[in-house]
């Protein structure tokens, strides 16, 4: 005689994955369709562009390592030359891997709270189901696609941290071609100049092995705090929308309306590290530049002006995405790096890579001597 099957009055609902809140494959495909292809060029010009970018990436390796006085592991993989769609696919994968544990944690907290309320009320926990997750993921994926498509037209190069796999140096060929045409600079010089900046980022993360995991962990930790709980999403959206006019006028930073004071303090510490990385890359590229790039002064002057000269729509989008802060990182970080090198030399500056404790704090970026005093005594 078989035992009777016992069924629960409240069957367990389908597991909900935070990762399903964004359909990253859908976002990548949609963004690739939205992104314009870039400037027109014939096959010969494209071949020359790709070949020169590869050569520039290879040439930059030793130039940057010697100037920065940092030792990197041998056998650096060659830079990957991509179009805008390739950049989108790479970054959608990296963003998905970066945010997956963050979104899973947010959803787990929400489900735990829902379960507790349901048990107290004697009700079944609502089943969100796979279909609902798929719809939600595509809606959010559509929003992400719009951001990815726009940013894909701006980025010249990138060191992809690739939380899900192997980090890689990328050059976005159509954007480099568009920039050098717009600036009317020597193409070969400009390509090497861009390679020097991006190669410095590769050197930072390969010569300092702990830095990649440190930044990924910090980003995930802050992300889990900054993202509002799902039940508070509506209230937060009302608050954000009410303050958007101030962001669009340049009166407020986007982080001021998406984070609490405590969260902004943590964001400021990560921003300090990003200022260090971007400023260091700018300083190294300009240190190397005069010896190998005849037109480096002209390139720097025109490129700095280009950073300031975005159109009205472009400026609005930059403010909404927090990219104005990114521009300040180059400027503030470079001032910090130059001041420290002037005070203690390159070897003394390189103490910044010795540990997470030695990284500059938010208050030290505008006050380099405070960092020197803390680290060097």
MARFI-510529 format. One record per residue (C-alpha): x, y, z; residue in three letters; residue number from 0. Coordinates in steps of 0.5 Angstrom, whole numbers. Layout:
       x       y       z   rest    nr
       X       Y       Z    ALA   NUM
...
END
This chain:
       x       y       z   rest    nr
       0       0       0    UNK     0
       3       7      -2    UNK     1
       3      13       2    UNK     2
      -1      18       1    UNK     3
       2      24      -3    UNK     4
       2      30       2    UNK     5
       1      37      -2    UNK     6
       2      44       1    UNK     7
      -4      49       2    UNK     8
       1      54      -1    UNK     9
       6      51      -6    UNK    10
      13      54      -7    UNK    11
      13      59     -12    UNK    12
      18      59     -18    UNK    13
      25      62     -16    UNK    14
      26      69     -18    UNK    15
      33      71     -21    UNK    16
      35      78     -20    UNK    17
      39      76     -26    UNK    18
      33      76     -30    UNK    19
      31      83     -28    UNK    20
      35      85     -34    UNK    21
      35      81     -41    UNK    22
      43      83     -43    UNK    23
      42      79     -49    UNK    24
      36      83     -51    UNK    25
      39      89     -49    UNK    26
      46      88     -53    UNK    27
      42      86     -60    UNK    28
      37      92     -59    UNK    29
      43      97     -58    UNK    30
      47      94     -64    UNK    31
      41      95     -68    UNK    32
      40     102     -65    UNK    33
      47     104     -66    UNK    34
      49     108     -72    UNK    35
      55     104     -76    UNK    36
      60     110     -76    UNK    37
      64     114     -81    UNK    38
      64     111     -88    UNK    39
      71     109     -90    UNK    40
      73     104     -96    UNK    41
      76      97     -95    UNK    42
      83     100     -96    UNK    43
      82     105     -90    UNK    44
      79     100     -86    UNK    45
      85      95     -86    UNK    46
      90     101     -85    UNK    47
      86     103     -79    UNK    48
      86      96     -76    UNK    49
      93      94     -77    UNK    50
      95     101     -75    UNK    51
      91     100     -68    UNK    52
      94      93     -67    UNK    53
     101      96     -68    UNK    54
     100     102     -64    UNK    55
      97      97     -58    UNK    56
     104      93     -59    UNK    57
     108      99     -59    UNK    58
     105     102     -53    UNK    59
     106      96     -48    UNK    60
     114      97     -47    UNK    61
     113     105     -48    UNK    62
     108     105     -42    UNK    63
     111     100     -37    UNK    64
     118     104     -38    UNK    65
     115     111     -37    UNK    66
     110     108     -31    UNK    67
     116     104     -28    UNK    68
     111      98     -27    UNK    69
     113      91     -28    UNK    70
     107      87     -32    UNK    71
     107      80     -34    UNK    72
     110      78     -40    UNK    73
     105      76     -46    UNK    74
     100      81     -46    UNK    75
      94      79     -51    UNK    76
      94      83     -57    UNK    77
      88      89     -57    UNK    78
      82      87     -59    UNK    79
      79      92     -65    UNK    80
      72      92     -65    UNK    81
      66      96     -68    UNK    82
      60      99     -64    UNK    83
      56      93     -64    UNK    84
      63      89     -61    UNK    85
      64      94     -56    UNK    86
      56      93     -54    UNK    87
      56      86     -54    UNK    88
      63      86     -49    UNK    89
      60      91     -45    UNK    90
      53      88     -44    UNK    91
      56      81     -42    UNK    92
      61      85     -37    UNK    93
      55      89     -34    UNK    94
      51      83     -33    UNK    95
      57      79     -30    UNK    96
      58      85     -25    UNK    97
      51      86     -23    UNK    98
      48      79     -23    UNK    99
      50      78     -15    UNK   100
      48      85     -14    UNK   101
      41      84     -17    UNK   102
      40      77     -14    UNK   103
      41      80      -7    UNK   104
      36      85      -8    UNK   105
      31      80     -10    UNK   106
      33      75      -5    UNK   107
      32      81       0    UNK   108
      25      82      -3    UNK   109
      23      75      -3    UNK   110
      25      74       4    UNK   111
      21      80       6    UNK   112
      15      78       2    UNK   113
      15      71       5    UNK   114
      15      74      12    UNK   115
       9      78      11    UNK   116
       5      72       7    UNK   117
       7      67      13    UNK   118
       4      73      18    UNK   119
      -2      74      14    UNK   120
      -3      66      13    UNK   121
      -3      68       5    UNK   122
       1      64       0    UNK   123
       7      68      -3    UNK   124
       6      70     -10    UNK   125
       9      67     -16    UNK   126
      12      72     -20    UNK   127
      13      66     -25    UNK   128
      18      65     -31    UNK   129
      13      69     -36    UNK   130
      13      75     -32    UNK   131
      21      75     -31    UNK   132
      22      75     -38    UNK   133
      17      81     -40    UNK   134
      21      85     -34    UNK   135
      28      83     -37    UNK   136
      26      85     -44    UNK   137
      23      92     -41    UNK   138
      29      93     -37    UNK   139
      33      91     -43    UNK   140
      30      96     -47    UNK   141
      32     102     -43    UNK   142
      39      99     -42    UNK   143
      40      98     -50    UNK   144
      39     106     -51    UNK   145
      44     107     -46    UNK   146
      49     102     -49    UNK   147
      48     105     -56    UNK   148
      49     112     -54    UNK   149
      55     110     -50    UNK   150
      58     106     -56    UNK   151
      59     112     -60    UNK   152
      63     116     -55    UNK   153
      68     111     -53    UNK   154
      75     110     -56    UNK   155
      78     105     -52    UNK   156
      77     101     -46    UNK   157
      81      96     -41    UNK   158
      75      91     -40    UNK   159
      75      88     -33    UNK   160
      71      82     -35    UNK   161
      68      80     -28    UNK   162
      66      74     -32    UNK   163
      72      72     -36    UNK   164
      79      74     -38    UNK   165
      80      82     -38    UNK   166
      82      85     -45    UNK   167
      84      91     -48    UNK   168
      79      94     -53    UNK   169
      80      99     -59    UNK   170
      73     102     -62    UNK   171
      75     103     -69    UNK   172
      70     107     -72    UNK   173
      70     112     -66    UNK   174
      77     113     -67    UNK   175
      76     114     -74    UNK   176
      71     119     -73    UNK   177
      75     123     -67    UNK   178
      81     124     -72    UNK   179
      77     126     -77    UNK   180
      73     131     -73    UNK   181
      80     134     -70    UNK   182
      83     134     -76    UNK   183
      90     131     -73    UNK   184
      95     126     -76    UNK   185
      91     119     -76    UNK   186
      98     115     -74    UNK   187
     100     120     -68    UNK   188
      92     120     -66    UNK   189
      92     112     -66    UNK   190
      98     111     -62    UNK   191
      96     117     -57    UNK   192
      90     113     -55    UNK   193
      93     107     -55    UNK   194
      98     110     -50    UNK   195
      92     112     -45    UNK   196
      89     105     -46    UNK   197
      95     101     -45    UNK   198
      96     105     -38    UNK   199
      90     102     -36    UNK   200
      92      95     -38    UNK   201
      99      96     -34    UNK   202
      95      99     -28    UNK   203
      91      92     -27    UNK   204
      96      87     -29    UNK   205
     102      90     -25    UNK   206
      97      91     -19    UNK   207
      94      84     -19    UNK   208
      89      85     -13    UNK   209
      86      92     -16    UNK   210
      81      89     -21    UNK   211
      78      84     -16    UNK   212
      78      90     -11    UNK   213
      74      95     -16    UNK   214
      69      89     -18    UNK   215
      68      88     -10    UNK   216
      67      95      -9    UNK   217
      63      96     -14    UNK   218
      58      90     -13    UNK   219
      58      92      -5    UNK   220
      56      99      -7    UNK   221
      51      97     -12    UNK   222
      47      93      -7    UNK   223
      46      99      -3    UNK   224
      45     104      -8    UNK   225
      39     100     -12    UNK   226
      33     101      -8    UNK   227
      29      95      -5    UNK   228
      23      93     -11    UNK   229
      18      96      -6    UNK   230
      21     103      -6    UNK   231
      22     103     -13    UNK   232
      16     107     -14    UNK   233
      18     112      -9    UNK   234
      25     113     -11    UNK   235
      23     114     -18    UNK   236
      18     120     -16    UNK   237
      24     123     -12    UNK   238
      29     122     -18    UNK   239
      24     125     -23    UNK   240
      23     131     -19    UNK   241
      30     133     -18    UNK   242
      32     132     -26    UNK   243
      31     139     -28    UNK   244
      37     141     -23    UNK   245
      41     135     -26    UNK   246
      39     138     -33    UNK   247
      41     145     -31    UNK   248
      48     142     -28    UNK   249
      46     144     -21    UNK   250
      46     137     -18    UNK   251
      50     131     -20    UNK   252
      46     125     -21    UNK   253
      49     121     -15    UNK   254
      46     126     -11    UNK   255
      39     124     -13    UNK   256
      40     116     -13    UNK   257
      44     115      -7    UNK   258
      43     117       1    UNK   259
      49     121       4    UNK   260
      52     115       7    UNK   261
      52     112       0    UNK   262
      55     118      -3    UNK   263
      61     118       1    UNK   264
      62     111      -1    UNK   265
      61     113      -8    UNK   266
      66     118      -7    UNK   267
      72     114      -5    UNK   268
      71     109     -11    UNK   269
      71     116     -15    UNK   270
      77     118     -12    UNK   271
      80     111     -15    UNK   272
      77     112     -21    UNK   273
      80     119     -22    UNK   274
      87     116     -20    UNK   275
      87     111     -26    UNK   276
      84     116     -31    UNK   277
      89     122     -29    UNK   278
      95     117     -28    UNK   279
      93     114     -36    UNK   280
      93     122     -38    UNK   281
     100     123     -35    UNK   282
     103     117     -37    UNK   283
     101     118     -45    UNK   284
     103     125     -44    UNK   285
     110     123     -41    UNK   286
     111     118     -47    UNK   287
     108     123     -52    UNK   288
     113     128     -54    UNK   289
     118     122     -55    UNK   290
     114     118     -60    UNK   291
     108     123     -63    UNK   292
     111     129     -66    UNK   293
     104     132     -66    UNK   294
     102     131     -59    UNK   295
     101     138     -56    UNK   296
      96     139     -62    UNK   297
      93     133     -61    UNK   298
      92     134     -53    UNK   299
      90     141     -54    UNK   300
      84     139     -59    UNK   301
      82     133     -55    UNK   302
      81     137     -49    UNK   303
      77     142     -53    UNK   304
      73     137     -55    UNK   305
      71     134     -48    UNK   306
      69     141     -47    UNK   307
      65     142     -53    UNK   308
      59     137     -54    UNK   309
      53     140     -56    UNK   310
      47     141     -52    UNK   311
      43     134     -53    UNK   312
      50     131     -52    UNK   313
      51     135     -45    UNK   314
      44     133     -43    UNK   315
      46     126     -44    UNK   316
      52     126     -40    UNK   317
      49     129     -34    UNK   318
      44     124     -34    UNK   319
      49     118     -34    UNK   320
      54     122     -30    UNK   321
      59     122     -35    UNK   322
      60     130     -33    UNK   323
      63     127     -27    UNK   324
      68     122     -31    UNK   325
      70     128     -35    UNK   326
      72     131     -28    UNK   327
      76     125     -26    UNK   328
      81     126     -32    UNK   329
      82     133     -30    UNK   330
      83     132     -22    UNK   331
      86     126     -23    UNK   332
      92     128     -27    UNK   333
      93     134     -22    UNK   334
      93     129     -16    UNK   335
      98     125     -20    UNK   336
     103     130     -23    UNK   337
     103     134     -16    UNK   338
     105     127     -12    UNK   339
     110     126     -17    UNK   340
     113     133     -17    UNK   341
     113     131      -9    UNK   342
     116     124      -8    UNK   343
     118     122     -16    UNK   344
     115     116     -20    UNK   345
     118     111     -15    UNK   346
     114     115      -9    UNK   347
     108     115     -13    UNK   348
     108     108     -14    UNK   349
     107     107      -7    UNK   350
     100     108      -9    UNK   351
      99     101     -12    UNK   352
     102      98      -6    UNK   353
      95      96      -2    UNK   354
      88      98      -2    UNK   355
      90     102       4    UNK   356
      95     106       0    UNK   357
      90     108      -5    UNK   358
      88     116      -5    UNK   359
      82     118      -1    UNK   360
      76     122      -3    UNK   361
      79     128       1    UNK   362
      86     127      -2    UNK   363
      85     128      -9    UNK   364
      84     135      -9    UNK   365
      90     135      -3    UNK   366
      95     131      -6    UNK   367
     100     133       0    UNK   368
      95     130       5    UNK   369
      96     123       1    UNK   370
     104     124       1    UNK   371
     104     126       9    UNK   372
      99     119      10    UNK   373
     103     115       6    UNK   374
     110     117       6    UNK   375
     110     121      13    UNK   376
END
